[in-house]
Amino acid sequence: MLAFDQEKAEQFSEQLLSLLNHAALALMISIGHRSKLFDTMSTMEASNSEAIAKSAGLNERYVREWLNAMVTGGIIDYEAEQKLYHLPPEHAAFLTRASSPNNIAVMAQFIPILGNVEDQILDAFMHGGGVPYEAYHRFHSVMAEESSQTIYMALLDKIIPMVGGLQEQLIQGIKVLDIGCGYGRALNLMAKNFPNSQFYGFDLCEETIMNANSLAAQEGLNNIHFLRRDLAKWHEQNQYDCITSFDVIHDQAHPKEVLRAVYQALKPQGVFLMQDIKTSSHVENNSNHPIAPLIYTISCLHCMTVSLSQNGAGLGAAWGEELAEEMLKEAGFTQIEKRYLEHDIINTYYIVRK
């Protein structure tokens, strides 16, 4: 039996206390984002809590307590003598909407969302099964907000040009499908900029399709179509010049079947652009990944369990590049290229052809 290492125990105790503080701060960062307190403070000089609350249109007592959490967490500066609070520009660069796509505060919203399903997840730990999509209040809207940073803002200038010849084809006019389209912001952007092409978006959730159609109608687009589809039961042959999936495949109940359906639906010279979480399939290779604990947590509390709720594979967000390539080959694809974008530390972009 190994001897008890007291120093190691004390270090771990300190690590746990730090972890609890950071977990609490994540909740407060989410509130700071949703209330626009970070946005408000980024435009103000050092101010007292009354002035900050007034400028933000919020209750002063709550704002003051939030500010004190931010001060003790090292996020906001404080001048004790005059009781003034200030958001340093170096911190605002990662906490405000103006700083997008570098606004990390967006991702903090996942923590309270996932916390809301803890009881259901615990039940699944004990009895199996999973938690369905419908249990996740605000998840789709936060995903859309996060995707707007990684996908939407880079789509025209970085992502589409990454696929050789795609931009020219879109200008001329092709048929494009986005599977798991969510609110359809990426597809709407493409439809708006490439009017000669036809765009289709499939999603399982009725709420997301309703929102996608509403947004398309607001834009006055007539070259885009959003439809509710269960991808596990979707079968088309040689229909699309380009199929895209943004952070979708790992959530699927039956990912192998979906990838096979993508292969069949793609025209012989078509391209499949698959964006998914950048990890290894082997946990030991993810030890130095900057957000590995967050990825595994989101996977356990959302991605994996929504798949299992449909009696699915439970692939999880950290399925990894090795398994992704293996499954793409099993689906029939022979040309698989992996690409990465500097602004996006979370995802791998797979450019895939038959």
Secondary structure, DSSP 8 states (H G I E B T S, - for coil): -----HHHHHHHHHHHHHHHHHHHHHHHHHHHHHTTHHHHHHTS-SB-HHHHHHHHT--HHHHHHHHHHHHHTTSSEEETTTTEEE--HHHHTTTSGGGTTS-THHHHTHHHHHHTTHHHHHHHHHH-----GGG-TTHHHHHHHHHHHHTGGGIIIIIHHHSTTHHHHHHH--EEEEET-TT-HHHHHHHHH-TTSEEEEEES-HHHHHHHHHHHHHHT-SSEEEEE--GGG---SS-EEEEEEES-GGG-SSHHHHHHHHHHHEEEEEEEEEEEE---SSGGGGTT-TTHHHHHHHIIIIIHHHHHTTT-----TT-HHHHHHHHHHHHT--EEEEE--TT-SSEEEEEEE-
